[in-house]
Amino acid sequence: MDSEDVEGNQKQYSEEFKKDAVEHSLTSEKIEVEVVQDLKIAHSNLRRWRAQYDKKEFLIYKKYEIHHIVDRVGGGDTFAVGLIYGFDHLNSDQEALEFAVAASGRVQR
């Protein structure tokens, strides 16, 4: 998945880099703002990678093709709420992530 760096440029990050970034953010005494500045990554990347990170492994989710975007406002909020709901009501972190991804891409017509 492409991600943006701190300057808004599209960039590919290796799985190893993502894992290291999450591990660093969880073990560092620095606050999140300092960690993302040190790693030169966007806040949204670290948050998304943390959501995917489970017991030193990344959770993989289904890729959805969305061809007609009406409005993307609220997609991140919907993902966050879907993840919280999933953690509370579903059987596994994988199911919670799948639910959150599907909910965040849902288009109301």
C-alpha positions as CSV (number, residue, x, y, z in Angstrom):
1,M,0.0,0.0,0.0
2,D,1.3,3.4,-0.9
3,S,1.7,5.9,2.0
4,E,2.5,9.5,2.2
5,D,5.7,10.8,3.7
6,V,5.7,14.0,5.9
7,E,5.8,16.2,2.8
8,G,2.8,14.5,1.2
9,N,4.7,12.5,-1.4
10,Q,3.6,8.9,-2.2
11,K,6.1,6.4,-0.9
12,Q,6.4,2.7,-0.5
13,Y,7.5,1.5,2.9
14,S,8.8,-2.1,3.4
15,E,7.1,-4.4,5.9
16,E,10.3,-4.4,7.9
17,F,10.3,-0.6,8.2
18,K,6.6,-0.6,9.2
19,K,7.3,-3.2,11.9
20,D,10.3,-1.3,13.2
21,A,8.4,2.0,13.2
22,V,5.6,0.4,15.3
23,E,8.0,-1.3,17.6
24,H,9.9,2.0,18.1
25,S,6.7,3.9,18.8
26,L,5.6,1.4,21.4
27,T,9.0,1.2,23.2
28,S,10.3,4.7,22.9
29,E,10.0,7.2,25.7
30,K,9.2,9.9,23.1
31,I,5.7,11.0,22.3
32,E,4.1,10.1,19.0
33,V,4.8,13.5,17.4
34,E,8.6,13.1,18.1
35,V,8.6,9.5,16.8
36,V,7.0,10.5,13.4
37,Q,9.4,13.4,13.1
38,D,12.4,11.1,13.8
39,L,11.2,8.6,11.2
40,K,10.0,11.2,8.7
41,I,6.6,9.6,8.3
42,A,3.1,10.9,8.4
43,H,1.0,10.5,11.6
44,S,-1.7,8.6,9.6
45,N,0.9,6.0,8.5
46,L,1.9,5.2,12.1
47,R,-1.7,5.0,13.3
48,R,-2.6,2.7,10.4
49,W,0.4,0.5,10.9
50,R,-0.3,0.2,14.6
51,A,-3.9,-0.9,13.8
52,Q,-2.4,-3.6,11.5
53,Y,0.2,-4.7,14.0
54,D,-0.6,-7.7,16.1
55,K,1.9,-9.7,18.2
56,K,4.9,-8.7,16.0
57,E,2.9,-9.6,12.8
58,F,0.9,-7.5,10.5
59,L,-2.7,-8.3,9.8
60,I,-3.6,-8.3,6.2
61,Y,-6.9,-7.0,5.0
62,K,-8.9,-7.3,1.8
63,K,-8.3,-4.5,-0.7
64,Y,-11.5,-2.9,-1.8
65,E,-11.7,-1.1,-5.2
66,I,-13.8,2.1,-4.9
67,H,-14.5,3.6,-8.3
68,H,-16.8,6.4,-7.4
69,I,-16.0,8.4,-4.4
70,V,-18.7,10.8,-3.4
71,D,-17.0,12.3,-0.4
72,R,-14.0,11.0,1.6
73,V,-14.7,13.1,4.7
74,G,-15.3,10.8,7.7
75,G,-13.5,7.8,6.3
76,G,-10.8,7.8,9.0
77,D,-13.3,8.4,11.7
78,T,-15.4,5.5,10.4
79,F,-12.4,3.3,10.4
80,A,-11.5,4.1,14.0
81,V,-15.0,3.6,15.2
82,G,-15.2,0.3,13.2
83,L,-12.0,-0.9,14.8
84,I,-13.1,-0.1,18.3
85,Y,-16.5,-1.8,17.7
86,G,-14.7,-4.8,16.2
87,F,-12.4,-5.1,19.2
88,D,-15.4,-5.1,21.5
89,H,-17.8,-7.3,19.6
90,L,-15.9,-9.6,17.2
91,N,-13.9,-12.7,17.8
92,S,-10.4,-11.6,16.7
93,D,-8.3,-8.6,15.8
94,Q,-8.3,-9.8,12.1
95,E,-12.1,-9.7,12.1
96,A,-12.1,-6.3,13.8
97,L,-9.6,-4.9,11.1
98,E,-11.7,-6.4,8.2
99,F,-14.8,-4.8,9.7
100,A,-13.2,-1.4,10.1
101,V,-11.7,-1.4,6.5
102,A,-15.1,-2.4,5.0
103,A,-16.9,0.2,7.1
104,S,-14.5,3.1,6.2
105,G,-15.0,2.4,2.4
106,R,-18.8,2.1,2.5
107,V,-20.5,4.6,0.2
108,Q,-24.0,5.8,1.1
109,R,-26.2,6.6,-1.9
